[in-house]
Amino acid sequence: MKIFLFVSSGCPHCPRAEEIVKRVLPDYYSKGLSYSKIRIKTSEGKNLSVRYNIKSTPTALILDDSGKEIKRIVGVPSEDNLRRTIEKTLGLKGSFIDKIFGWKK
């Protein structure tokens, strides 16, 4: 799985989104998650923005290995929300019972 973070140079919120993503993602690299920052004004960024219908920045997409969108987060995510979303997407989020008894997947 991978996360694309779409940003633009004129976006006042993009640096904060990038900071949060860069702080959270290293905890999940060992689970197979990768990260790419996509600048929407580059040729690659323009192509990907059209492909994924990006209308505003910052926008984070969680994609499966074939490039299919699994989850979209528009705006600056909170660190907790980003972690919950990643864990749910990767199937790492345990049930309430798992948490009580300390069971891990």
Z-matrix of the N, CA and C atoms (Angstrom, degrees):
N
C 1 1.437
C 2 1.514 1 109.36
N 3 1.317 2 114.40 1 156.36
C 4 1.460 3 118.16 2 178.69
C 5 1.521 4 110.08 3 -143.60
N 6 1.308 5 113.93 4 158.46
C 7 1.456 6 120.91 5 174.68
C 8 1.514 7 107.69 6 -117.15
N 9 1.331 8 115.43 7 127.56
C 10 1.456 9 122.25 8 170.21
C 11 1.521 10 106.45 9 -103.86
N 12 1.327 11 116.22 10 128.05
C 13 1.461 12 120.95 11 173.66
C 14 1.518 13 107.12 12 -110.62
N 15 1.337 14 115.97 13 112.31
C 16 1.456 15 122.06 14 179.83
C 17 1.521 16 108.94 15 -87.40
N 18 1.339 17 115.74 16 125.14
C 19 1.465 18 121.72 17 -177.81
C 20 1.526 19 109.87 18 -134.56
N 21 1.328 20 114.89 19 161.77
C 22 1.467 21 120.21 20 173.06
C 23 1.518 22 109.08 21 -136.11
N 24 1.326 23 115.91 22 153.48
C 25 1.461 24 120.91 23 -175.08
C 26 1.527 25 112.81 24 -65.87
N 27 1.319 26 118.56 25 -28.57
C 28 1.459 27 121.18 26 -178.91
C 29 1.516 28 114.07 27 -89.62
N 30 1.305 29 117.70 28 3.41
C 31 1.464 30 122.52 29 -176.10
C 32 1.526 31 110.35 30 -84.65
N 33 1.340 32 117.77 31 119.39
C 34 1.461 33 119.33 32 -179.39
C 35 1.528 34 113.07 33 -73.90
N 36 1.331 35 118.39 34 -17.61
C 37 1.459 36 122.01 35 -176.26
C 38 1.529 37 113.36 36 -97.64
N 39 1.316 38 116.83 37 -15.15
C 40 1.467 39 121.15 38 -176.03
C 41 1.533 40 113.63 39 -62.04
N 42 1.332 41 120.47 40 -41.93
C 43 1.468 42 118.61 41 179.03
C 44 1.534 43 112.90 42 -59.84
N 45 1.317 44 116.97 43 -37.63
C 46 1.473 45 120.77 44 179.11
C 47 1.536 46 109.97 45 -66.95
N 48 1.336 47 116.92 46 -43.84
C 49 1.461 48 120.51 47 178.40
C 50 1.526 49 110.42 48 -60.67
N 51 1.324 50 116.18 49 -43.64
C 52 1.466 51 120.40 50 179.97
C 53 1.526 52 111.14 51 -63.53
N 54 1.318 53 116.53 52 -39.91
C 55 1.468 54 121.39 53 178.83
C 56 1.534 55 110.76 54 -60.78
N 57 1.334 56 116.60 55 -44.45
C 58 1.467 57 120.65 56 -179.99
C 59 1.522 58 110.88 57 -66.15
N 60 1.319 59 116.94 58 -45.86
C 61 1.462 60 120.94 59 180.00
C 62 1.524 61 110.21 60 -60.68
N 63 1.317 62 117.90 61 -44.55
C 64 1.469 63 121.41 62 -178.95
C 65 1.526 64 112.21 63 -67.04
N 66 1.330 65 117.27 64 -27.54
C 67 1.464 66 120.73 65 178.84
C 68 1.541 67 110.81 66 -77.83
N 69 1.326 68 117.56 67 -35.72
C 70 1.461 69 122.26 68 -174.56
C 71 1.526 70 112.66 69 -84.41
N 72 1.318 71 118.18 70 -44.35
C 73 1.473 72 121.60 71 -169.38
C 74 1.521 73 116.40 72 -60.53
N 75 1.320 74 121.06 73 -35.46
C 76 1.464 75 118.16 74 -179.61
C 77 1.532 76 113.93 75 -55.37
N 78 1.325 77 117.60 76 -26.20
C 79 1.465 78 120.80 77 178.38
C 80 1.526 79 112.03 78 -68.46
N 81 1.329 80 117.66 79 -14.91
C 82 1.464 81 121.34 80 -174.72
C 83 1.532 82 113.60 81 -117.51
N 84 1.320 83 118.03 82 0.46
C 85 1.465 84 119.83 83 179.02
C 86 1.522 85 111.06 84 -59.75
N 87 1.331 86 117.07 85 -37.82
C 88 1.464 87 119.97 86 -179.43
C 89 1.532 88 112.10 87 -68.70
N 90 1.321 89 117.18 88 -13.86
C 91 1.465 90 122.35 89 177.72
C 92 1.527 91 111.38 90 -93.53
N 93 1.335 92 116.55 91 5.27
C 94 1.462 93 120.88 92 175.99
C 95 1.513 94 115.01 93 95.87
N 96 1.316 95 118.04 94 10.51
C 97 1.459 96 121.21 95 179.88
C 98 1.521 97 109.80 96 -87.66
N 99 1.331 98 116.86 97 135.67
C 100 1.467 99 121.40 98 175.76
C 101 1.524 100 108.68 99 -122.88
N 102 1.320 101 116.07 100 166.68
C 103 1.463 102 121.69 101 -173.57
C 104 1.521 103 110.42 102 -136.53
N 105 1.335 104 114.87 103 139.37
C 106 1.458 105 120.91 104 172.42
C 107 1.520 106 109.08 105 -139.51
N 108 1.321 107 114.71 106 131.74
C 109 1.461 108 119.58 107 172.63
C 110 1.523 109 106.89 108 -90.04
N 111 1.324 110 116.34 109 128.93
C 112 1.452 111 121.83 110 -178.02
C 113 1.519 112 108.88 111 -114.12
N 114 1.326 113 116.04 112 113.88
C 115 1.473 114 120.93 113 175.66
C 116 1.528 115 107.41 114 -84.95
N 117 1.331 116 116.23 115 119.59
C 118 1.467 117 119.85 116 -170.63
C 119 1.525 118 114.19 117 -69.93
N 120 1.324 119 117.67 118 -13.23
C 121 1.467 120 119.15 119 -179.48
C 122 1.522 121 113.43 120 -91.07
N 123 1.335 122 117.88 121 -5.58
C 124 1.464 123 120.39 122 175.68
C 125 1.527 124 108.59 123 -82.03
N 126 1.313 125 117.32 124 166.39
C 127 1.469 126 119.40 125 179.84
C 128 1.528 127 110.71 126 -64.01
N 129 1.321 128 117.60 127 -42.09
C 130 1.465 129 120.56 128 176.72
C 131 1.526 130 109.74 129 -62.61
N 132 1.332 131 116.17 130 -44.11
C 133 1.461 132 120.71 131 -179.97
C 134 1.521 133 112.85 132 -61.74
N 135 1.324 134 116.43 133 -40.19
C 136 1.470 135 120.20 134 177.71
C 137 1.520 136 110.78 135 -62.89
N 138 1.330 137 116.08 136 -45.61
C 139 1.468 138 120.64 137 -180.00
C 140 1.532 139 111.51 138 -62.45
N 141 1.332 140 116.15 139 -46.36
C 142 1.459 141 119.51 140 -179.46
C 143 1.526 142 112.09 141 -69.02
N 144 1.326 143 116.75 142 -34.11
C 145 1.470 144 120.43 143 177.63
C 146 1.515 145 111.25 144 -62.69
N 147 1.319 146 116.43 145 -39.92
C 148 1.468 147 120.66 146 177.03
C 149 1.528 148 109.77 147 -69.19
N 150 1.327 149 116.03 148 -46.64
C 151 1.471 150 120.60 149 -177.99
C 152 1.522 151 111.95 150 -57.49
N 153 1.352 152 116.76 151 -41.72
C 154 1.462 153 120.77 152 -176.35
C 155 1.531 154 113.27 153 -101.82
N 156 1.337 155 117.00 154 9.37
C 157 1.462 156 121.92 155 175.74
C 158 1.538 157 112.45 156 55.45
N 159 1.325 158 115.74 157 51.37
C 160 1.465 159 121.69 158 179.34
C 161 1.522 160 108.79 159 -80.79
N 162 1.324 161 115.93 160 122.14
C 163 1.462 162 121.39 161 -177.51
C 164 1.524 163 113.48 162 -108.51
N 165 1.339 164 117.51 163 -19.84
C 166 1.462 165 120.18 164 -179.48
C 167 1.524 166 109.67 165 -151.13
N 168 1.312 167 114.44 166 161.31
C 169 1.458 168 120.61 167 177.92
C 170 1.522 169 108.33 168 -123.59
N 171 1.310 170 116.62 169 148.83
C 172 1.459 171 128.46 170 -3.79
C 173 1.525 172 111.37 171 -77.41
N 174 1.320 173 115.32 172 146.57
C 175 1.459 174 122.73 173 172.59
C 176 1.525 175 107.58 174 -135.49
N 177 1.325 176 115.42 175 128.04
C 178 1.460 177 121.17 176 176.76
C 179 1.521 178 108.21 177 -108.08
N 180 1.318 179 115.69 178 132.02
C 181 1.456 180 121.58 179 176.08
C 182 1.520 181 108.82 180 -116.22
N 183 1.316 182 115.62 181 134.76
C 184 1.456 183 120.77 182 170.53
C 185 1.524 184 105.19 183 -101.99
N 186 1.326 185 115.10 184 123.54
C 187 1.465 186 121.91 185 -175.05
C 188 1.518 187 110.23 186 -118.95
N 189 1.349 188 115.99 187 147.10
C 190 1.453 189 118.74 188 173.22
C 191 1.532 190 108.44 189 -78.46
N 192 1.311 191 116.52 190 -179.89
C 193 1.470 192 120.61 191 -175.25
C 194 1.517 193 113.80 192 -65.50
N 195 1.327 194 117.54 193 -19.87
C 196 1.465 195 120.09 194 177.69
C 197 1.527 196 112.29 195 -92.22
N 198 1.342 197 117.31 196 0.70
C 199 1.462 198 120.90 197 178.42
C 200 1.510 199 114.17 198 91.56
N 201 1.316 200 117.81 199 7.46
C 202 1.459 201 121.69 200 178.83
C 203 1.531 202 109.42 201 -80.70
N 204 1.334 203 115.36 202 134.15
C 205 1.460 204 120.47 203 -179.40
C 206 1.528 205 110.70 204 -68.82
N 207 1.344 206 114.93 205 130.37
C 208 1.453 207 121.50 206 177.22
C 209 1.526 208 109.95 207 -105.03
N 210 1.334 209 115.67 208 -42.26
C 211 1.464 210 120.97 209 -176.25
C 212 1.512 211 109.44 210 -148.65
N 213 1.340 212 116.07 211 145.75
C 214 1.464 213 122.99 212 179.35
C 215 1.525 214 108.45 213 -126.71
N 216 1.336 215 115.62 214 132.56
C 217 1.454 216 121.42 215 174.75
C 218 1.526 217 107.08 216 -123.51
N 219 1.324 218 115.98 217 114.59
C 220 1.469 219 121.51 218 179.90
C 221 1.518 220 107.84 219 -100.16
N 222 1.332 221 116.42 220 131.78
C 223 1.459 222 121.22 221 -178.40
C 224 1.512 223 110.49 222 96.35
N 225 1.316 224 115.58 223 -173.25
C 226 1.460 225 121.18 224 -179.19
C 227 1.526 226 108.48 225 -84.73
N 228 1.329 227 117.43 226 116.23
C 229 1.465 228 118.78 227 179.82
C 230 1.519 229 110.78 228 -78.15
N 231 1.316 230 116.31 229 150.76
C 232 1.460 231 117.97 230 170.19
C 233 1.528 232 106.52 231 -74.99
N 234 1.307 233 116.32 232 156.22
C 235 1.459 234 119.97 233 -179.90
C 236 1.532 235 110.33 234 -61.48
N 237 1.335 236 117.21 235 -42.57
C 238 1.466 237 121.02 236 -179.97
C 239 1.520 238 111.76 237 -63.70
N 240 1.336 239 116.97 238 -43.11
C 241 1.455 240 120.55 239 179.97
C 242 1.528 241 110.94 240 -64.12
N 243 1.316 242 116.56 241 -41.64
C 244 1.462 243 120.15 242 179.14
C 245 1.529 244 110.38 243 -63.39
N 246 1.324 245 117.31 244 -44.39
C 247 1.473 246 120.86 245 178.12
C 248 1.531 247 111.28 246 -60.93
N 249 1.334 248 116.79 247 -46.98
C 250 1.470 249 120.34 248 179.41
C 251 1.524 250 111.30 249 -60.08
N 252 1.327 251 116.26 250 -43.49
C 253 1.464 252 120.68 251 -179.49
C 254 1.521 253 111.06 252 -63.55
N 255 1.327 254 117.30 253 -45.43
C 256 1.469 255 121.56 254 179.63
C 257 1.525 256 110.12 255 -63.15
N 258 1.321 257 117.06 256 -46.58
C 259 1.463 258 120.36 257 -177.82
C 260 1.530 259 111.55 258 -64.13
N 261 1.320 260 116.41 259 -40.04
C 262 1.463 261 119.49 260 177.92
C 263 1.531 262 110.05 261 -65.54
N 264 1.330 263 116.05 262 -43.55
C 265 1.463 264 121.19 263 -178.89
C 266 1.526 265 111.43 264 -64.32
N 267 1.321 266 117.33 265 -39.18
C 268 1.463 267 121.62 266 -179.61
C 269 1.530 268 112.42 267 -82.62
N 270 1.327 269 117.13 268 -4.93
C 271 1.459 270 120.55 269 -178.52
C 272 1.505 271 113.48 270 75.09
N 273 1.336 272 116.97 271 26.20
C 274 1.458 273 121.27 272 -177.85
C 275 1.522 274 112.93 273 -95.25
N 276 1.308 275 116.60 274 -13.66
C 277 1.452 276 120.24 275 -174.47
C 278 1.527 277 109.27 276 -77.33
N 279 1.332 278 115.68 277 117.01
C 280 1.455 279 120.42 278 -179.74
C 281 1.517 280 111.91 279 -82.49
N 282 1.295 281 115.45 280 167.02
C 283 1.457 282 120.70 281 178.81
C 284 1.523 283 110.18 282 -78.90
N 285 1.314 284 115.49 283 171.57
C 286 1.458 285 122.13 284 177.54
C 287 1.533 286 109.96 285 -59.83
N 288 1.323 287 117.29 286 -41.28
C 289 1.469 288 122.09 287 179.57
C 290 1.530 289 109.87 288 -63.61
N 291 1.335 290 116.74 289 -41.41
C 292 1.467 291 120.59 290 177.76
C 293 1.521 292 110.80 291 -57.92
N 294 1.334 293 115.87 292 -41.14
C 295 1.468 294 120.48 293 -178.31
C 296 1.527 295 111.13 294 -67.85
N 297 1.330 296 116.19 295 -39.78
C 298 1.477 297 120.55 296 -179.02
C 299 1.541 298 110.13 297 -62.40
N 300 1.324 299 116.08 298 -46.23
C 301 1.460 300 119.94 299 -175.69
C 302 1.517 301 113.97 300 -91.94
N 303 1.336 302 117.05 301 -1.24
C 304 1.450 303 120.61 302 177.93
C 305 1.509 304 114.51 303 75.03
N 306 1.357 305 116.48 304 18.33
C 307 1.458 306 119.96 305 178.17
C 308 1.506 307 109.55 306 -73.82
N 309 1.302 308 115.68 307 143.24
C 310 1.472 309 120.38 308 178.12
C 311 1.501 310 108.46 309 -127.06
N 312 1.338 311 114.11 310 151.77
C 313 1.468 312 119.57 311 176.36
C 314 1.494 313 109.62 312 -77.87
